């Protein structure tokens, strides 16, 4: 098969071997004696895009965008020359952008006949419009991921004094990587302006761009529109208007449509900040928006989530009773052996040692068990030293705490265990041996109360002092394994590093408990996978904290409870043993779970 590249040809597909197009009579040849057009990928009013073979690149595939002169250009050599100069300058700028896996690399640009051509690498995948047609609208998790994937790329483009100019779901490709888990969004079709071209796509462009001006904030506006459309599934239809936009009021309506009603206040604030009509009142740069998102992460210590009481399922709190700690259990204990891993500054394994721990197994029925590990009492330094990388002021002052013996779950509570006790399936990432998540603090307390009633033992959430003592397990390094963390040891955002560590896998989901080596107490996944609720209310720092392992009750922020350990979606700094997070007691999200303590 051969393809005629005359833009006006009605039947451009020709059999192999013909010299002239059988439809329009145009001579069929490779563009620049190099590019063999294979098929048409898409067509616009003044351009069309082809899939082609680059015969000088070991017959690799590429895309060719053909820009067709407007009627005004055809009758004015001066305008056409200005258009060609504009095209060549823009193409030159694009070709000089730093190499980046999320920007389609410019291979070539040229003029042939009366047409202009831009050649880019071919990136297989689905554009986001196709993606939601196949899998449904984006949820909040995917929107946050989209923002965090694309904002660094836009920042790179803007730092080169360029704007994308044509952001829409059709120009964002979802590329699935080889590990079938990690994906990245790839930006395509950076705008090549020409004199005489129509206004930008009115379904995505801000007013200043429609009137001929463009700023970095213009791209951010278009990105906000993309997010709103992906959340709601509302795309403009020819001759049917736009359900997402009220032209009379000049208002985007995504917040009141299905998909927009159930998002967190943080995402509402971000999208509303992107969709401001006045440029100066909008987010001004991709870096500014990324900093805002990171601030949200540090404040809540989780990725994102809904704390809007009008948009979350109401879950009734129960009264809470905390029994006194007993140091001598009145039931027999078993003993298990395990190996503990230590790593060096760069994450390399430098030692393994044999350890043992005492435990008992709670039989929940139907073959479902809960292992509780004996944590010996002791004294340790709670909080982090001022020299620890990535620490927060909330971890100060470091102070000595004496902990009484107690029992703590070997693993975070699993979905299998939760379903047995609570008869419910709240989790986002389903799997019987994955940690239960999307449970509020009140629900975790209710689980403990029901478990206590069933077993006649005193189950509860660990205090914050107990949790950190158990996580550190007689270590003084940021992690129980050493000075850094690797994705062979914990489930977190492996695209980020701590200290002198290296990048690893970003799984983007929870995994079964017991997958990683235990700490010296025999506890698993104290770093990453899911955040874990503690019994204490939140305090901004440790000023006035108790010196024993009791609950620190007095707080001006009683509505917030402590979260510890980090999650599958966090930077490793949030997975440190001393890291402190907080969440509203009614708050539930897909990276929040818990483990139980027993007196």
N, C-alpha and C positions, 0 to 999 in steps of 0.2 A: 504494500500500500504506500502511496505517495500523497503528500498533502500540498495543495496549492496555497500559497501565502498571499494571494491577492485578497485584501479585506472585503472586496465587493463580490467575490465569487459566491454563487448560490450553492454550488455542489463541489466543494473543494477536494473531496476524497477521490483519488484516482488510482487505477491499478498500477502495480509496479512495472517499470520499464517504459512508460510513456514519456515523451519529451515535452509535450505541451498539455495543459489542462484540457480535459475533454468538455468542460463546461464553459470556461471563459477564454480559453486560448492562451493564457499566460504561460510563459516558459517555466517549467518546473526545474528548480535547481536548489542546491543547498545554499542557505544564507551565508554570505561571506566565504563560500566554498568550504564551510565547516559544520554548519548546524542543519541537521536533517529533521524537519518538522514531522512529528508522528501523529499528533491529534490536537484538537481544540479543547482547551480546559475551561475557558470562560470567555464571555464577550460582554463588553460594556458599550456605551454609546460612542465613545471615541478611542477605544482600545480593545484589544483581545489578547488572550494569553494562551500560549501553546506549550505542550510537552514536546521536547525535542531531544535528539541525541547529539552530543558534542563529540564529533569524530576525532578531535585532537586531544581528548581527555579519556583515552582508553574506552571510547564509546560510552561514556557516562551520561546519565540523563540530566537534563536541565530544563528550566522554564524560560520562555521568551515572551516578553510583553511587547506587543506591537502597538505603537502610538500612531493613530491615523489623523492626518491633517483635517482640521475643520474646514467648512466651506469658506469661512473668512480668511483662513490661511491660504487656501488654494488660489484666491483672487488677489492676495496682497503679498508679494515677495518680501516686503519689509517685515510684516507680521510673522511670516513663516520663518524668516531668518532669526528673528527674536526668539521664537519658540524653540528653534534648534539650539540656539546658544543657551537658553535656559535649561533645556533638557540635558545638554552635554555637561553643563556645570553641576547640575544636581546629580547626574549619574557619576561624575567624577568624585563628588563629595561622598556619595554612598559607597563607592568602591574603596575609599580611604578610611571607612569606619573600621575600628579595631575588630579583628576576627572574634566572633561570638557565636556559640552554638544556637542561640535563639534569634539570630538575624540571618535571613537568607543571604548568603555570600554573593556579591556581584562578580560575575565572571567576565563580562564584556558589555560594551555598548557601542552602537554604530548607527550610521544612516545608510540606507540602501533604497534606491528608487526615491520615492517621495515619502517614505516611512522611516520612523525612528524605532530602534529596537534596544531593549534592555534585557540582558541575559543573566539569569541567576541560577544557583544550584537548586536542584529539585529536592524538596523535602516531603517524603510521603507521610500521609496522615490524614486525619479528618479535620476540617475546619470546625469551629465551635457551633456554627449553625447546624451543620450536619450531625455533630455530636449530640446536641439536645434533641434533635429529631429522632435519633436512635435510642437514646438513654433517658430522655426526660430533662426537665429543667434543672439548672444548677441549684444545689443547696448552699447554705452559708459556708460550709467547710470548703467547697470548691471555689467559692468567690474569694475567700481569704487566700487560698492557694494561688488563684489567678493573679490577684493583686501582688502577692509577694514574688511570684515568678516574673511578672512583666515590668514592675516598677524599676528594678535595676537596669533592665534593657532600655527602657525609655530614658532613664537618667544618662546612660551612655550616649544615646542618640542626641539628647538635648545638649550634653557637654560638647558635642561636635558642632554646635550651633545649627542643628537641624531639628525639624519636627517631623513626626510620622505623617500627619495630615490626612490619614485615611483609615483610622482605627475603627474596625467593625468586626463582628464575630467571623465573617467570611474571610477575613485577613489574618486570623489567628489560628494557627494549626496546632492541634493536640498530637504530639509525637510520643509514642510509647517506646520507652527504652527497652533494652534487651532483658533487664531483670523483671519486666512485666509488672513492676510496682511503681517505680519512680518514673514520672513523666515530666515533660517540660512543654511550655507553650512557646511557640515560635512565631515571631512577628514577620508578616509578609507584606509586600506591596506598599512600601513607603512611597508616599505621593510624589509623582513627577509632574510638577505643574507646567502647563503650556498656556501661552496667550491664546485666548479664544475658547478655553475649556469651560464647561458649565461650573456652577457653584458646587462646593463639596456636598457630600451626601447629607441631606437635610435631616435624616433620621438619626444622625450621630454628631454632626458638626455643631459647635457653638456659634452664636450670632456673629462674633468678631471674625470667624473664619469664613462665614458666608459672605461677609462684606469685604473680604480680601486681606485680612490680617491674620497672622498666626503666631502663637506663643507656646511655650512648653505647657502652660496651663490649658491651652486648647486641646492638646492631646489627652490631658487628664480628664477634661470634661467628656471627651468621647469615650474614654475608658469607663467612666462612671455610667454613661448610657449603656455601654456593652454589659456591664454588671447588672444593671436594672433589667435589661431585656433577657439576659440569661437566667436571672432569678424568676421572672414572671412568665417567660415564654411569649411575651408580647412583641411581635415584630410588625412593622408597617406593611400593609397590603395595598396593592395598587387600587386606587379609586375607593378604598374603604377607610381611609383615615388612619389614625394612630391611637390605639386604645391607651397607650402609656402616657400620652402627653395631652394636656388640656391647653389648646391654643388660645382660648379666650382668657384664661387666667395666667398663662405662661408658666404652668406648673407641671412637674413630673408626678405621675400618680402611682408610681411603683409601690409606695409604702402602704397603699390601701388595696392592693391586688393580691390574689393568692401567690404565695412565694415571698412576698415582701412583708407580710404581716407578722411573720414568726421569727424575724431575725433579731439579733442582739442590739442593744442601744449603741454599742461601739460601731457596728456596721452601719447602722442608720446614720450616725454622725459622719462617718467617712463618706458614704455615698451622697449625703446631702451637701457635704463640703465640696464634692467634686462637681455637683450639678448646679452650682450657683451660676446665674446668668452673667453677673458682672465679673469680669476677669480678675480684678484686684481683690475681690472677696473670696476667690476660689483658692484651693491649694495651689501654690505657685511653682512647686517643683516636685518631681518624683521622690527626691531625697527627703523633702519635708514630710510627705505622706508616709514614707517608710519609717521615719522617726516617730510619727504619730502612732503607727501600728505597733512599733516596738515598745512605746510607752504603755499602750494598752496591755501588751504581754507582760511587762514588768509589774504593772499595777495588779493584774489579776493572776499572774503567774500561770495562766493557761492560754491556749491559742486564742479562742474566741468563745462566746456562748451567750445565751439569752438570760438576762436577769430581769427582764421586763415582765412584771407580774400579770399584765394583760395578755401576754403572748406565750406563757408557759403553762403547762398543766399544773393545777393547784394540788399540792400534796400536804396533807395535814400533819403538823408536828405532833409528837407524843411527849408526855412528861418523861424526864430523864432522871435516872437514879444511878449514882456512881458508888459501888461498894468499896469498902476499904481493901487495900492490897493485903493478901495473905502470903506469907513467905514460905510456908510449908504445905505443899499439896497433899491432900488426903487420898490420892490415887496413884497407882504405879506408873513409872516412867520407862519408856524404851530409850535406846541409844542408837544413833546413826553416825557413820563416818563419812567424810567428804574431803575433797581437796580444795584449798583456797588459792586463788591466783593473785600474784602481784605483778604489776607492770612498771616499766621505767617511764621516764619523762616523755618519751615519744610513743608510748603505748605498747612497746615490745614486752613480751612476757619475760620476766627475769627470775621468777621463782614460783614454785608450788609447794604447799605444805599440807600435811595431813592434820585434820581436826575432827572433833566429834562433838555432838550435842545431844542433850536429853530432850525428849518430847513425849507427848501423848497424842493419841488419835481419837478424835471425836467421831463416833458413828452417827451420821445423820439419817441413815436408813436407805434402803434400796441400793446398797453398795457405794454410797457417797460418803466420803470421809473428809475430815478437817484436821490437818496436822498442826499442833500447837507446840512451839519450841520454847524450852525453858531458857530465860535470859537471866543470868546471874546478876546479882546486884553489884554496884561499884560506883566509883566517882570519876567524873570526866569534865572536860572543858566544853561547855555548851556555847554555840556560836562559832564564828570564824575569826581568825587573826586578821589584823589590818593588812597583812601582806598577801592574803589569799586573792588570787586573780578572780575577777568577776563577782566579787562579793557585793552585798548591799548593806546599807546602814542598818537595816532591820535586824541584821545578825550581830549587832553590837549592843552592849559591851559583852565580850567573851567572859564567862563566869563559871565558877565551879558548881556542879550539881551532883548530889548523891542520889542514886537511883536504887530503889528497893527491887528485889527479884520479882519477876512476873513472867507470864507466858505471852508469846506473840505468834500470830499466824506465820507458818513457814512461807506461805504465798499470800498474795492479795486474794480476797474472796473471789471465787470463780463464778461464772454464770450458772454452772451446774449446782453449786452450793446455794446460790441466791434463789434459784427457781425452786429448790426443795423447801427452803424455809419460807419464802415470800410468795410463792406461786405466781410469779410475774417474770416477764422477759423485757427489761428496759433497755438493753444494750444496743449500741449502734453497730459495733463490730461483733457479729454473732459467732459463737463457738463455745461449747460447753466448758472447755478448759482455758478459755481466755478470761481475763479479769472482768468482773461485772463493772459496767460504767453507766453513765447517765443516771446516777443516783445522788440524791441530795444528802446533806449531812443528817437531816432529820430521818431520812429513810435508812441510812447506815445505822443510826442509833436504834431505830425500830427493829432492824435485823438482829442487833445484839440483844435486844430485849426478848424477842421471840426465841432466839437461840438459847438464852438463859433459861427461859421458861421450859423449853424442851429438854434441856440437859441437866437442869438444876445446878449449873455452875454460873459464876459471875462473869459473863462476857460483856465487853464494852469496847469503845474506841480507845486506842492508846493516847496517853497525854503527849504533848509535844516534846517534853523532855525525854520521855520513854522512847519515842520514835527516833529522835536523833541519836540517842545513846545506842539503840539497836542498829541503826544504819551505820554508825561509825565503827561499831564492833572493835573497840580498843585501838582504832587507828586515829591519826591526827592529820592525814592527808585529805584533800578535797573530796576524794572518793574512797570507798573502802578498798579498792584495788590499787590505789596509788595516786600519783599526781595528775593523771589524765584519764580519759575514758575512751573506749573504742566500741564500735558497734558489734564486736565479738563478745562484749561484756554487758551491754545494755541496749535497750531499744529507745532511741532518741533520733533527732534530726541529724543524720550522719553527714549532711553537707556542711555542717558547722564543726569547728574544732575547739578544743579547750587546751590552753597552754601550748605545748609543743607536739600535741597529738596530730593525727592525720584524719582525713575525711574517710567516710565509709558508706554504709548503706543507709538510705532514708526509706524506711518501710512504710511510713504514712498510715500505720494502723497498729492496733495492739496485736500481741502474739500470745500463744499459750504460756501459762506460768511455768516456771522451772526450766526455761530454755538456757539460762545463763548461769555461770558459776555462783555459788553462794558466798556470803561473807563469813567471817570467823565465827559468828554465832549460828551459822547454818540457815540464814534467811536469804530468800531469793528475790531478785528484782526490786531491791530497795532504791535503785537508781532507774528512772525512766519507766516506760510502758504506760502506767497511769499515775496521776496524782493521787495521794491518799489522805483522806480526812483524818484529823486528829480531834481530840475532845475539846481542846482549849478554844476560847474566843481569841480574836486577833488583838495583838498589841503591836504598836509601831516599832518597838525595839525592846531590849531586855532590861531597861531601867526599872528597878524594883521587882524583878522576877524572883520567884521562890528559888531556894537553894536545894529543894528536894524535888522529887518527880511527880508531885501532885499537880492537879489542874490549876492553872493561873486564872482564877475566875473573874476577878474585878477587871472590867474593861469598859471603856466608853464606846467600843464598837462590838457590842455583844452579838449583833446581827451577823457579823463576819466570823467564820471559823477558819482554823489553820489548815492549810494543805501542804504536803511535803512530798519530795521525791522526784518531781518532774514527770514528763510523759513522753510518749512516742513522737510527739510533734514539737518538742522543745529543743532549743540550743542546749548543749551539755552543761553550760553554766547553771541552768535551772535544775539540773539533776544532782548537784552537789549535796553532800550529807547535811551541810548547814543551811542550805537554801530554804527560805520561808516563803510560802504563798498564802493567799487568802481567797475565800469565796463566800458569798452569801449563803446562809444556812439552807435556804430554799433552792439554791442554785444547783443545777445538774447539767452535765455536759459529757461528751463522748470520751474525754480523757480524764475523767474523775472517777475513782473507785475508792477502795479502802481495804485494810486488813484488820482483824480483830485482835484484841488483847484479852487476857483472862487473869483474874485474880485468884 
